[in-house]
Amino acid sequence: MNFEPRSSLKRLALLLVTVSVVLAACSGSSGVIANVGGTDISEADVRGLVRTDSGEILDVEFLRYLSVAIQWEAVE
């Protein structure tokens, strides 16, 4: 197994950013909840990734989709 400290630090940084963004998102704001490389990600953008009958998503699901949106923007 090849351990790379930089990779671990990147993952930790991404986790910390994601958690802080989710905490901000839980405050009820529907504005910009993340900015990745100058691209804003709004709550509406994240909710638009989810297709549900009720339109409601759990906080855990929101976190997962937010993480995906952040990672997607980071690699583009």
C-alpha positions as CSV (number, residue, x, y, z in Angstrom):
1,M,0.0,0.0,0.0
2,N,1.4,3.4,-1.0
3,F,0.7,6.0,1.6
4,E,0.8,9.6,0.3
5,P,0.4,12.3,2.9
6,R,-0.7,14.9,0.4
7,S,-3.6,12.7,-0.7
8,S,-4.7,12.3,2.9
9,L,-4.4,16.1,3.5
10,K,-6.5,16.8,0.4
11,R,-9.2,14.4,1.6
12,L,-9.2,15.9,5.0
13,A,-9.4,19.4,3.6
14,L,-12.3,18.4,1.3
15,L,-14.1,16.8,4.3
16,L,-13.6,20.0,6.4
17,V,-14.9,22.2,3.6
18,T,-17.8,20.0,3.0
19,V,-18.8,19.9,6.6
20,S,-18.5,23.6,7.0
21,V,-20.6,24.2,3.9
22,V,-23.3,21.8,5.1
23,L,-23.5,23.5,8.4
24,A,-24.0,26.8,6.5
25,A,-26.6,25.2,4.3
26,C,-28.5,24.0,7.3
27,S,-29.0,27.6,8.4
28,G,-31.9,27.9,6.0
29,S,-30.3,30.0,3.3
30,S,-31.1,29.2,-0.3
31,G,-28.2,31.3,-1.7
32,V,-24.7,30.3,-2.4
33,I,-23.5,27.5,-0.1
34,A,-20.1,26.8,-1.7
35,N,-17.7,28.4,-4.1
36,V,-15.2,26.2,-5.9
37,G,-12.6,27.8,-8.1
38,G,-14.9,30.8,-8.6
39,T,-18.0,28.8,-9.4
40,D,-20.9,29.3,-7.0
41,I,-22.9,26.3,-5.9
42,S,-26.3,27.1,-4.5
43,E,-28.7,25.0,-2.4
44,A,-31.0,24.9,-5.4
45,D,-28.2,23.5,-7.6
46,V,-27.7,20.7,-5.1
47,R,-31.4,20.0,-4.7
48,G,-31.7,19.9,-8.5
49,L,-29.4,16.8,-8.5
50,V,-32.0,14.9,-6.5
51,R,-35.2,13.5,-8.0
52,T,-37.8,12.6,-5.3
53,D,-41.6,12.4,-5.4
54,S,-42.0,14.6,-2.3
55,G,-39.2,17.0,-3.2
56,E,-37.8,16.5,0.3
57,I,-34.3,15.1,1.0
58,L,-32.7,14.2,4.3
59,D,-29.7,16.2,5.5
60,V,-27.5,13.1,5.0
61,E,-28.5,12.9,1.4
62,F,-28.1,16.6,0.9
63,L,-24.5,16.3,2.3
64,R,-23.8,13.5,-0.2
65,Y,-25.0,15.4,-3.2
66,L,-23.3,18.6,-2.0
67,S,-20.0,16.6,-1.7
68,V,-20.5,15.3,-5.3
69,A,-21.2,18.8,-6.6
70,I,-18.1,20.2,-4.9
71,Q,-15.9,17.4,-6.2
72,W,-17.4,17.7,-9.7
73,E,-16.5,21.4,-9.8
74,A,-13.1,20.8,-8.3
75,V,-12.1,18.4,-11.1
76,E,-13.6,20.4,-14.0
